[in-house]
Amino acid sequence: MVADDSDAIRQVLEDILSIGHHELAGEAIDGNEAVEKFNQIQPDLLLLDLAMPKKDGLTVVKEIMEFYPEAKIILITATDNQSIIKQCLDAGASASISKPFNFDKVLKVISDTLTL
């Protein structure tokens, strides 16, 4: 599942997932929708933008991990704010990747996360 408020970023991530032979289970355009759709779909993996409308990535991670402590969440971020990234990882996110994307690195992080 991909949660990002940018249509372009969602499309790029969908393309990367397709290249890696992963199926896109759903999309969300804001934090509220990310939590709602995660609850409905319970995907194997959530690619989650850190900065989204309605609920930020940290809040989404905390809410999902409360009910699904085994959830695999990879943060997508354009920030280099290590403090907020660390908070998300401490809250249960599995990994983070930075924008702009390196396709090979994204696929490796996805593969590594799915095998945890």
C-alpha positions in Angstrom: 0.0 0.0 0.0 1.2 3.5 -0.8 0.2 6.6 1.2 1.4 10.0 -0.2 -0.4 13.2 -0.9 1.4 13.6 -4.3 -0.1 11.9 -7.3 3.3 11.9 -9.0 5.1 10.2 -6.0 2.3 7.6 -5.7 2.7 6.8 -9.4 6.5 6.5 -9.1 6.2 4.2 -6.1 3.6 2.1 -8.0 6.0 1.8 -10.9 8.8 0.8 -8.5 6.5 -1.8 -6.9 5.6 -3.2 -10.3 9.3 -3.4 -11.4 9.9 -5.4 -8.2 6.9 -7.7 -9.0 4.9 -6.4 -6.0 1.2 -5.9 -6.1 -0.3 -2.5 -5.1 -3.0 -3.3 -2.6 -4.3 0.3 -2.2 -3.5 4.0 -2.0 -4.2 6.8 0.4 -3.8 10.6 -0.1 -3.7 11.7 3.5 -3.0 10.4 7.0 -6.6 9.7 7.9 -7.2 7.7 4.7 -3.9 5.8 5.3 -5.0 4.5 8.7 -8.5 3.8 7.4 -7.4 1.9 4.4 -4.6 0.1 6.3 -7.3 -1.2 8.7 -9.4 -2.4 5.8 -6.7 -3.9 3.6 -4.1 -4.9 6.2 -1.3 -4.9 3.5 2.0 -6.7 3.8 3.8 -3.3 3.6 2.9 0.4 3.8 5.0 3.0 2.0 4.1 6.1 4.0 4.9 9.7 3.4 6.1 11.5 6.5 4.5 14.8 5.7 0.9 14.4 4.8 -2.4 16.4 5.3 -4.8 15.6 8.2 -2.4 13.3 10.0 1.4 13.3 9.8 3.4 10.1 9.3 4.4 9.8 13.0 0.8 9.8 14.0 -0.1 7.3 11.4 2.7 5.0 12.5 1.6 5.2 16.1 -2.0 4.5 15.3 -1.3 1.5 13.1 1.3 0.0 15.4 -1.2 0.2 18.3 -3.4 -2.3 16.6 -1.0 -4.0 14.2 2.4 -4.3 16.0 3.7 -6.6 13.3 3.0 -4.0 10.6 5.8 -3.2 8.1 6.0 0.5 7.4 8.6 2.2 5.3 8.8 6.0 5.7 9.1 8.1 2.6 10.6 11.5 3.4 12.1 14.5 1.7 13.4 15.8 5.1 16.7 15.1 6.6 15.3 15.8 10.1 16.8 12.8 11.8 14.9 13.5 15.0 11.5 12.9 13.5 12.7 9.9 11.5 14.1 8.4 14.7 10.7 9.0 16.4 9.0 7.1 13.7 11.4 4.3 13.8 11.1 4.2 17.6 7.3 4.1 17.2 7.6 1.0 15.0 8.4 2.0 11.4 10.7 -0.6 9.8 12.9 1.7 7.6 13.0 5.0 5.8 13.8 6.1 2.3 14.6 9.6 1.0 13.2 11.5 -1.9 14.3 11.7 -4.7 14.2 7.9 -5.1 16.9 5.6 -6.2 14.9 2.7 -7.6 17.4 0.0 -6.7 17.7 1.3 -3.1 13.9 1.4 -2.7 13.5 -2.1 -4.0 16.2 -3.3 -1.7 14.6 -1.6 1.3 11.2 -3.1 0.4 12.7 -6.6 0.0 14.7 -6.3 3.2 11.6 -5.1 5.1 9.3 -7.8 3.8 11.8 -10.5 4.9 12.0 -9.2 8.5 
